[in-house]
Amino acid sequence: MARTLDDALDQLRRDPAHPVRTRVDGMVVEVRVVREVPVDRTAVEVFEQVGPWAGETTDEILAILAEARRRGSRREVPGL
């Protein structure tokens, strides 16, 4: 555990892959480096790139929900 917040930041500069804990005003805090993700596209652009939904149709989803309500909202999911 780092002695001060400045010590924690120094440790992160030396090894940004590992979070560092320190105590600040009686609280133990963990400081870590996060990758900055540039926002160069809007959500609309991302969804356009992903393309249309290729899963269940609206009618199939409604049938699944109706069956779940009938069973008391407990649906088994294969493979989980």
Gaussian input, Z-matrix of N, CA and C with variables (Angstrom, degrees):
# hf/3-21g

backbone

0 1
 N
 C     1     B1
 C     2     B2     1     A1
 N     3     B3     2     A2     1     D1
 C     4     B4     3     A3     2     D2
 C     5     B5     4     A4     3     D3
 N     6     B6     5     A5     4     D4
 C     7     B7     6     A6     5     D5
 C     8     B8     7     A7     6     D6
 N     9     B9     8     A8     7     D7
 C    10    B10     9     A9     8     D8
 C    11    B11    10    A10     9     D9
 N    12    B12    11    A11    10    D10
 C    13    B13    12    A12    11    D11
 C    14    B14    13    A13    12    D12
 N    15    B15    14    A14    13    D13
 C    16    B16    15    A15    14    D14
 C    17    B17    16    A16    15    D15
 N    18    B18    17    A17    16    D16
 C    19    B19    18    A18    17    D17
 C    20    B20    19    A19    18    D18
 N    21    B21    20    A20    19    D19
 C    22    B22    21    A21    20    D20
 C    23    B23    22    A22    21    D21
 N    24    B24    23    A23    22    D22
 C    25    B25    24    A24    23    D23
 C    26    B26    25    A25    24    D24
 N    27    B27    26    A26    25    D25
 C    28    B28    27    A27    26    D26
 C    29    B29    28    A28    27    D27
 N    30    B30    29    A29    28    D28
 C    31    B31    30    A30    29    D29
 C    32    B32    31    A31    30    D30
 N    33    B33    32    A32    31    D31
 C    34    B34    33    A33    32    D32
 C    35    B35    34    A34    33    D33
 N    36    B36    35    A35    34    D34
 C    37    B37    36    A36    35    D35
 C    38    B38    37    A37    36    D36
 N    39    B39    38    A38    37    D37
 C    40    B40    39    A39    38    D38
 C    41    B41    40    A40    39    D39
 N    42    B42    41    A41    40    D40
 C    43    B43    42    A42    41    D41
 C    44    B44    43    A43    42    D42
 N    45    B45    44    A44    43    D43
 C    46    B46    45    A45    44    D44
 C    47    B47    46    A46    45    D45
 N    48    B48    47    A47    46    D46
 C    49    B49    48    A48    47    D47
 C    50    B50    49    A49    48    D48
 N    51    B51    50    A50    49    D49
 C    52    B52    51    A51    50    D50
 C    53    B53    52    A52    51    D51
 N    54    B54    53    A53    52    D52
 C    55    B55    54    A54    53    D53
 C    56    B56    55    A55    54    D54
 N    57    B57    56    A56    55    D55
 C    58    B58    57    A57    56    D56
 C    59    B59    58    A58    57    D57
 N    60    B60    59    A59    58    D58
 C    61    B61    60    A60    59    D59
 C    62    B62    61    A61    60    D60
 N    63    B63    62    A62    61    D61
 C    64    B64    63    A63    62    D62
 C    65    B65    64    A64    63    D63
 N    66    B66    65    A65    64    D64
 C    67    B67    66    A66    65    D65
 C    68    B68    67    A67    66    D66
 N    69    B69    68    A68    67    D67
 C    70    B70    69    A69    68    D68
 C    71    B71    70    A70    69    D69
 N    72    B72    71    A71    70    D70
 C    73    B73    72    A72    71    D71
 C    74    B74    73    A73    72    D72
 N    75    B75    74    A74    73    D73
 C    76    B76    75    A75    74    D74
 C    77    B77    76    A76    75    D75
 N    78    B78    77    A77    76    D76
 C    79    B79    78    A78    77    D77
 C    80    B80    79    A79    78    D78
 N    81    B81    80    A80    79    D79
 C    82    B82    81    A81    80    D80
 C    83    B83    82    A82    81    D81
 N    84    B84    83    A83    82    D82
 C    85    B85    84    A84    83    D83
 C    86    B86    85    A85    84    D84
 N    87    B87    86    A86    85    D85
 C    88    B88    87    A87    86    D86
 C    89    B89    88    A88    87    D87
 N    90    B90    89    A89    88    D88
 C    91    B91    90    A90    89    D89
 C    92    B92    91    A91    90    D90
 N    93    B93    92    A92    91    D91
 C    94    B94    93    A93    92    D92
 C    95    B95    94    A94    93    D93
 N    96    B96    95    A95    94    D94
 C    97    B97    96    A96    95    D95
 C    98    B98    97    A97    96    D96
 N    99    B99    98    A98    97    D97
 C   100   B100    99    A99    98    D98
 C   101   B101   100   A100    99    D99
 N   102   B102   101   A101   100   D100
 C   103   B103   102   A102   101   D101
 C   104   B104   103   A103   102   D102
 N   105   B105   104   A104   103   D103
 C   106   B106   105   A105   104   D104
 C   107   B107   106   A106   105   D105
 N   108   B108   107   A107   106   D106
 C   109   B109   108   A108   107   D107
 C   110   B110   109   A109   108   D108
 N   111   B111   110   A110   109   D109
 C   112   B112   111   A111   110   D110
 C   113   B113   112   A112   111   D111
 N   114   B114   113   A113   112   D112
 C   115   B115   114   A114   113   D113
 C   116   B116   115   A115   114   D114
 N   117   B117   116   A116   115   D115
 C   118   B118   117   A117   116   D116
 C   119   B119   118   A118   117   D117
 N   120   B120   119   A119   118   D118
 C   121   B121   120   A120   119   D119
 C   122   B122   121   A121   120   D120
 N   123   B123   122   A122   121   D121
 C   124   B124   123   A123   122   D122
 C   125   B125   124   A124   123   D123
 N   126   B126   125   A125   124   D124
 C   127   B127   126   A126   125   D125
 C   128   B128   127   A127   126   D126
 N   129   B129   128   A128   127   D127
 C   130   B130   129   A129   128   D128
 C   131   B131   130   A130   129   D129
 N   132   B132   131   A131   130   D130
 C   133   B133   132   A132   131   D131
 C   134   B134   133   A133   132   D132
 N   135   B135   134   A134   133   D133
 C   136   B136   135   A135   134   D134
 C   137   B137   136   A136   135   D135
 N   138   B138   137   A137   136   D136
 C   139   B139   138   A138   137   D137
 C   140   B140   139   A139   138   D138
 N   141   B141   140   A140   139   D139
 C   142   B142   141   A141   140   D140
 C   143   B143   142   A142   141   D141
 N   144   B144   143   A143   142   D142
 C   145   B145   144   A144   143   D143
 C   146   B146   145   A145   144   D144
 N   147   B147   146   A146   145   D145
 C   148   B148   147   A147   146   D146
 C   149   B149   148   A148   147   D147
 N   150   B150   149   A149   148   D148
 C   151   B151   150   A150   149   D149
 C   152   B152   151   A151   150   D150
 N   153   B153   152   A152   151   D151
 C   154   B154   153   A153   152   D152
 C   155   B155   154   A154   153   D153
 N   156   B156   155   A155   154   D154
 C   157   B157   156   A156   155   D155
 C   158   B158   157   A157   156   D156
 N   159   B159   158   A158   157   D157
 C   160   B160   159   A159   158   D158
 C   161   B161   160   A160   159   D159
 N   162   B162   161   A161   160   D160
 C   163   B163   162   A162   161   D161
 C   164   B164   163   A163   162   D162
 N   165   B165   164   A164   163   D163
 C   166   B166   165   A165   164   D164
 C   167   B167   166   A166   165   D165
 N   168   B168   167   A167   166   D166
 C   169   B169   168   A168   167   D167
 C   170   B170   169   A169   168   D168
 N   171   B171   170   A170   169   D169
 C   172   B172   171   A171   170   D170
 C   173   B173   172   A172   171   D171
 N   174   B174   173   A173   172   D172
 C   175   B175   174   A174   173   D173
 C   176   B176   175   A175   174   D174
 N   177   B177   176   A176   175   D175
 C   178   B178   177   A177   176   D176
 C   179   B179   178   A178   177   D177
 N   180   B180   179   A179   178   D178
 C   181   B181   180   A180   179   D179
 C   182   B182   181   A181   180   D180
 N   183   B183   182   A182   181   D181
 C   184   B184   183   A183   182   D182
 C   185   B185   184   A184   183   D183
 N   186   B186   185   A185   184   D184
 C   187   B187   186   A186   185   D185
 C   188   B188   187   A187   186   D186
 N   189   B189   188   A188   187   D187
 C   190   B190   189   A189   188   D188
 C   191   B191   190   A190   189   D189
 N   192   B192   191   A191   190   D190
 C   193   B193   192   A192   191   D191
 C   194   B194   193   A193   192   D192
 N   195   B195   194   A194   193   D193
 C   196   B196   195   A195   194   D194
 C   197   B197   196   A196   195   D195
 N   198   B198   197   A197   196   D196
 C   199   B199   198   A198   197   D197
 C   200   B200   199   A199   198   D198
 N   201   B201   200   A200   199   D199
 C   202   B202   201   A201   200   D200
 C   203   B203   202   A202   201   D201
 N   204   B204   203   A203   202   D202
 C   205   B205   204   A204   203   D203
 C   206   B206   205   A205   204   D204
 N   207   B207   206   A206   205   D205
 C   208   B208   207   A207   206   D206
 C   209   B209   208   A208   207   D207
 N   210   B210   209   A209   208   D208
 C   211   B211   210   A210   209   D209
 C   212   B212   211   A211   210   D210
 N   213   B213   212   A212   211   D211
 C   214   B214   213   A213   212   D212
 C   215   B215   214   A214   213   D213
 N   216   B216   215   A215   214   D214
 C   217   B217   216   A216   215   D215
 C   218   B218   217   A217   216   D216
 N   219   B219   218   A218   217   D217
 C   220   B220   219   A219   218   D218
 C   221   B221   220   A220   219   D219
 N   222   B222   221   A221   220   D220
 C   223   B223   222   A222   221   D221
 C   224   B224   223   A223   222   D222
 N   225   B225   224   A224   223   D223
 C   226   B226   225   A225   224   D224
 C   227   B227   226   A226   225   D225
 N   228   B228   227   A227   226   D226
 C   229   B229   228   A228   227   D227
 C   230   B230   229   A229   228   D228
 N   231   B231   230   A230   229   D229
 C   232   B232   231   A231   230   D230
 C   233   B233   232   A232   231   D231
 N   234   B234   233   A233   232   D232
 C   235   B235   234   A234   233   D233
 C   236   B236   235   A235   234   D234
 N   237   B237   236   A236   235   D235
 C   238   B238   237   A237   236   D236
 C   239   B239   238   A238   237   D237

   B1=1.4477
   B2=1.5296
   B3=1.3017
   B4=1.4581
   B5=1.5280
   B6=1.3231
   B7=1.4729
   B8=1.5175
   B9=1.3452
   B10=1.4616
   B11=1.5165
   B12=1.3071
   B13=1.4507
   B14=1.5341
   B15=1.3214
   B16=1.4646
   B17=1.5257
   B18=1.3478
   B19=1.4652
   B20=1.5367
   B21=1.3324
   B22=1.4629
   B23=1.5238
   B24=1.3232
   B25=1.4638
   B26=1.5274
   B27=1.3135
   B28=1.4703
   B29=1.5307
   B30=1.3422
   B31=1.4594
   B32=1.5322
   B33=1.3301
   B34=1.4638
   B35=1.5254
   B36=1.3102
   B37=1.4650
   B38=1.5272
   B39=1.3312
   B40=1.4623
   B41=1.5233
   B42=1.3439
   B43=1.4631
   B44=1.5263
   B45=1.3323
   B46=1.4706
   B47=1.5290
   B48=1.3166
   B49=1.4637
   B50=1.5245
   B51=1.3353
   B52=1.4620
   B53=1.5255
   B54=1.3434
   B55=1.4606
   B56=1.5270
   B57=1.3090
   B58=1.4668
   B59=1.5249
   B60=1.3200
   B61=1.4683
   B62=1.5169
   B63=1.3219
   B64=1.4558
   B65=1.5210
   B66=1.3130
   B67=1.4575
   B68=1.5257
   B69=1.3358
   B70=1.4632
   B71=1.5206
   B72=1.3203
   B73=1.4687
   B74=1.5307
   B75=1.3313
   B76=1.4503
   B77=1.5272
   B78=1.3198
   B79=1.4643
   B80=1.5169
   B81=1.3405
   B82=1.4537
   B83=1.5285
   B84=1.3270
   B85=1.4605
   B86=1.5244
   B87=1.3093
   B88=1.4460
   B89=1.5214
   B90=1.3158
   B91=1.4530
   B92=1.5191
   B93=1.3278
   B94=1.4566
   B95=1.5167
   B96=1.2971
   B97=1.4554
   B98=1.5201
   B99=1.3193
   B100=1.4574
   B101=1.5180
   B102=1.3140
   B103=1.4546
   B104=1.5198
   B105=1.3068
   B106=1.4570
   B107=1.5261
   B108=1.3202
   B109=1.4507
   B110=1.5272
   B111=1.3242
   B112=1.4671
   B113=1.5318
   B114=1.3024
   B115=1.4554
   B116=1.5213
   B117=1.3332
   B118=1.4551
   B119=1.5189
   B120=1.3643
   B121=1.4605
   B122=1.5183
   B123=1.3081
   B124=1.4612
   B125=1.5190
   B126=1.3191
   B127=1.4632
   B128=1.5259
   B129=1.3053
   B130=1.4695
   B131=1.5254
   B132=1.3282
   B133=1.4665
   B134=1.5273
   B135=1.3235
   B136=1.4622
   B137=1.5175
   B138=1.3481
   B139=1.4624
   B140=1.5321
   B141=1.3092
   B142=1.4638
   B143=1.5294
   B144=1.3171
   B145=1.4559
   B146=1.5311
   B147=1.3219
   B148=1.4556
   B149=1.5295
   B150=1.3118
   B151=1.4553
   B152=1.5146
   B153=1.3139
   B154=1.4611
   B155=1.5259
   B156=1.3181
   B157=1.4558
   B158=1.5181
   B159=1.3186
   B160=1.4574
   B161=1.5242
   B162=1.3162
   B163=1.4576
   B164=1.5172
   B165=1.3228
   B166=1.4529
   B167=1.5204
   B168=1.3374
   B169=1.4628
   B170=1.5239
   B171=1.3084
   B172=1.4652
   B173=1.5254
   B174=1.3396
   B175=1.4661
   B176=1.5262
   B177=1.3336
   B178=1.4715
   B179=1.5272
   B180=1.3186
   B181=1.4700
   B182=1.5213
   B183=1.3409
   B184=1.4616
   B185=1.5223
   B186=1.3181
   B187=1.4686
   B188=1.5273
   B189=1.3319
   B190=1.4673
   B191=1.5261
   B192=1.3334
   B193=1.4656
   B194=1.5252
   B195=1.3242
   B196=1.4672
   B197=1.5222
   B198=1.3212
   B199=1.4679
   B200=1.5269
   B201=1.3388
   B202=1.4714
   B203=1.5204
   B204=1.3197
   B205=1.4738
   B206=1.5281
   B207=1.3196
   B208=1.4574
   B209=1.5240
   B210=1.3362
   B211=1.4721
   B212=1.5203
   B213=1.3013
   B214=1.4582
   B215=1.5087
   B216=1.3230
   B217=1.4686
   B218=1.5148
   B219=1.3287
   B220=1.4652
   B221=1.5224
   B222=1.3104
   B223=1.4649
   B224=1.5108
   B225=1.3203
   B226=1.4491
   B227=1.5140
   B228=1.3174
   B229=1.4465
   B230=1.5185
   B231=1.3446
   B232=1.4557
   B233=1.5209
   B234=1.3009
   B235=1.4633
   B236=1.5076
   B237=1.3384
   B238=1.4707
   B239=1.5000
   A1=107.90
   A2=115.33
   A3=120.72
   A4=109.95
   A5=116.09
   A6=120.44
   A7=111.89
   A8=117.32
   A9=121.04
   A10=109.62
   A11=116.31
   A12=120.64
   A13=110.05
   A14=117.12
   A15=119.94
   A16=111.46
   A17=116.80
   A18=120.31
   A19=110.47
   A20=116.27
   A21=120.18
   A22=110.57
   A23=116.73
   A24=120.09
   A25=111.37
   A26=116.86
   A27=119.89
   A28=110.46
   A29=116.44
   A30=119.90
   A31=111.30
   A32=116.12
   A33=119.47
   A34=111.72
   A35=116.93
   A36=119.43
   A37=110.46
   A38=116.32
   A39=120.08
   A40=112.10
   A41=116.77
   A42=121.27
   A43=109.38
   A44=117.26
   A45=119.85
   A46=114.36
   A47=118.28
   A48=120.66
   A49=113.07
   A50=117.84
   A51=120.65
   A52=111.38
   A53=117.45
   A54=120.62
   A55=110.54
   A56=115.84
   A57=122.14
   A58=108.64
   A59=116.12
   A60=121.19
   A61=109.79
   A62=114.14
   A63=121.38
   A64=108.29
   A65=116.12
   A66=120.36
   A67=108.45
   A68=115.47
   A69=122.03
   A70=108.04
   A71=117.05
   A72=122.51
   A73=112.35
   A74=116.96
   A75=121.65
   A76=114.35
   A77=117.21
   A78=120.33
   A79=108.88
   A80=115.81
   A81=119.69
   A82=106.10
   A83=115.98
   A84=120.64
   A85=109.19
   A86=114.96
   A87=120.80
   A88=107.34
   A89=115.84
   A90=121.93
   A91=107.32
   A92=116.32
   A93=119.46
   A94=109.30
   A95=114.43
   A96=121.16
   A97=107.49
   A98=116.66
   A99=120.88
   A100=108.85
   A101=114.36
   A102=119.88
   A103=108.52
   A104=116.12
   A105=120.33
   A106=108.38
   A107=114.84
   A108=120.31
   A109=108.19
   A110=117.05
   A111=117.81
   A112=110.86
   A113=114.99
   A114=120.64
   A115=107.04
   A116=114.29
   A117=117.87
   A118=112.00
   A119=116.12
   A120=120.12
   A121=109.24
   A122=115.63
   A123=120.35
   A124=109.13
   A125=116.78
   A126=121.20
   A127=110.25
   A128=117.20
   A129=120.77
   A130=110.15
   A131=116.78
   A132=120.54
   A133=111.31
   A134=116.99
   A135=120.67
   A136=110.29
   A137=117.23
   A138=120.38
   A139=111.29
   A140=117.00
   A141=119.31
   A142=110.44
   A143=116.37
   A144=120.61
   A145=111.34
   A146=116.96
   A147=121.38
   A148=110.64
   A149=116.50
   A150=120.94
   A151=112.66
   A152=116.40
   A153=120.50
   A154=112.31
   A155=114.76
   A156=122.20
   A157=108.95
   A158=116.79
   A159=120.71
   A160=111.14
   A161=116.54
   A162=120.71
   A163=111.41
   A164=116.13
   A165=121.86
   A166=110.94
   A167=114.55
   A168=119.61
   A169=108.23
   A170=116.23
   A171=120.68
   A172=110.18
   A173=116.60
   A174=119.84
   A175=111.81
   A176=117.01
   A177=120.22
   A178=111.07
   A179=117.69
   A180=120.95
   A181=110.20
   A182=117.01
   A183=119.75
   A184=111.40
   A185=117.69
   A186=121.16
   A187=110.45
   A188=117.79
   A189=121.35
   A190=110.20
   A191=116.60
   A192=120.20
   A193=111.60
   A194=117.20
   A195=120.46
   A196=110.77
   A197=116.68
   A198=120.77
   A199=110.77
   A200=117.00
   A201=120.80
   A202=110.64
   A203=116.59
   A204=119.66
   A205=110.35
   A206=116.36
   A207=120.79
   A208=111.18
   A209=116.81
   A210=121.79
   A211=112.75
   A212=117.79
   A213=120.20
   A214=112.16
   A215=116.42
   A216=123.75
   A217=114.01
   A218=117.61
   A219=120.70
   A220=108.40
   A221=115.39
   A222=120.80
   A223=108.63
   A224=117.12
   A225=120.64
   A226=109.37
   A227=115.95
   A228=121.42
   A229=108.01
   A230=117.98
   A231=119.93
   A232=111.79
   A233=116.43
   A234=120.95
   A235=115.37
   A236=118.13
   A237=118.92
   A238=110.36
   D1=131.21
   D2=178.85
   D3=-70.40
   D4=149.17
   D5=-177.74
   D6=-75.55
   D7=-35.85
   D8=-178.92
   D9=-136.37
   D10=168.65
   D11=177.11
   D12=-64.52
   D13=-38.14
   D14=176.79
   D15=-62.29
   D16=-40.46
   D17=176.40
   D18=-62.03
   D19=-40.15
   D20=179.07
   D21=-62.49
   D22=-42.58
   D23=178.73
   D24=-65.66
   D25=-38.03
   D26=176.80
   D27=-62.53
   D28=-42.32
   D29=178.43
   D30=-63.33
   D31=-39.26
   D32=178.71
   D33=-66.31
   D34=-35.58
   D35=177.67
   D36=-64.20
   D37=-37.74
   D38=179.30
   D39=-73.58
   D40=-36.94
   D41=-177.43
   D42=-142.95
   D43=82.15
   D44=-175.60
   D45=-70.23
   D46=-8.37
   D47=-178.60
   D48=-78.13
   D49=-16.34
   D50=-176.24
   D51=-118.44
   D52=126.46
   D53=177.30
   D54=-65.54
   D55=155.65
   D56=-178.50
   D57=-126.32
   D58=136.76
   D59=176.89
   D60=-102.85
   D61=146.13
   D62=175.96
   D63=-151.36
   D64=168.30
   D65=179.32
   D66=-109.28
   D67=127.84
   D68=179.68
   D69=-130.60
   D70=119.91
   D71=179.36
   D72=50.06
   D73=43.09
   D74=176.76
   D75=81.64
   D76=1.50
   D77=179.10
   D78=-111.53
   D79=139.37
   D80=173.27
   D81=-87.04
   D82=122.49
   D83=179.36
   D84=-119.85
   D85=150.22
   D86=176.72
   D87=-113.32
   D88=129.81
   D89=-178.63
   D90=-114.04
   D91=134.44
   D92=178.57
   D93=-143.43
   D94=161.74
   D95=178.19
   D96=-92.64
   D97=133.82
   D98=176.04
   D99=-116.25
   D100=147.48
   D101=179.64
   D102=-74.21
   D103=130.27
   D104=177.70
   D105=-82.19
   D106=122.73
   D107=-178.74
   D108=-101.75
   D109=116.45
   D110=179.37
   D111=-68.77
   D112=138.43
   D113=178.87
   D114=-98.31
   D115=93.06
   D116=-177.79
   D117=-112.14
   D118=-0.82
   D119=178.30
   D120=-135.25
   D121=149.93
   D122=175.82
   D123=-84.50
   D124=167.71
   D125=177.04
   D126=-61.11
   D127=-38.26
   D128=178.81
   D129=-59.13
   D130=-43.83
   D131=179.90
   D132=-64.81
   D133=-39.35
   D134=178.88
   D135=-64.10
   D136=-45.95
   D137=-179.45
   D138=-66.67
   D139=-33.63
   D140=175.55
   D141=-63.57
   D142=-38.96
   D143=179.34
   D144=-67.96
   D145=-38.49
   D146=179.92
   D147=-64.76
   D148=-40.46
   D149=178.37
   D150=95.70
   D151=-178.08
   D152=-175.77
   D153=-71.13
   D154=157.18
   D155=178.10
   D156=-65.44
   D157=133.88
   D158=-179.46
   D159=-118.48
   D160=20.89
   D161=-177.91
   D162=-99.91
   D163=-137.29
   D164=-177.68
   D165=-66.39
   D166=148.47
   D167=174.04
   D168=-77.80
   D169=169.23
   D170=177.64
   D171=-58.37
   D172=-44.07
   D173=179.53
   D174=-61.97
   D175=-38.93
   D176=178.54
   D177=-65.88
   D178=-41.56
   D179=178.53
   D180=-64.76
   D181=-42.64
   D182=177.98
   D183=-62.45
   D184=-38.23
   D185=177.62
   D186=-65.68
   D187=-41.40
   D188=177.96
   D189=-61.65
   D190=-44.37
   D191=179.94
   D192=-66.10
   D193=-40.37
   D194=178.21
   D195=-63.12
   D196=-42.51
   D197=178.36
   D198=-64.45
   D199=-39.58
   D200=178.32
   D201=-63.28
   D202=-41.87
   D203=177.43
   D204=-63.26
   D205=-40.85
   D206=-179.91
   D207=-63.14
   D208=-37.80
   D209=-178.88
   D210=-85.41
   D211=0.01
   D212=-177.86
   D213=88.39
   D214=30.25
   D215=176.17
   D216=65.37
   D217=28.24
   D218=176.27
   D219=-118.85
   D220=106.95
   D221=-179.98
   D222=-115.43
   D223=131.28
   D224=175.70
   D225=-77.81
   D226=135.82
   D227=178.33
   D228=-108.98
   D229=116.63
   D230=-178.81
   D231=-60.65
   D232=138.41
   D233=175.58
   D234=86.21
   D235=0.54
   D236=177.97
   D237=-108.65

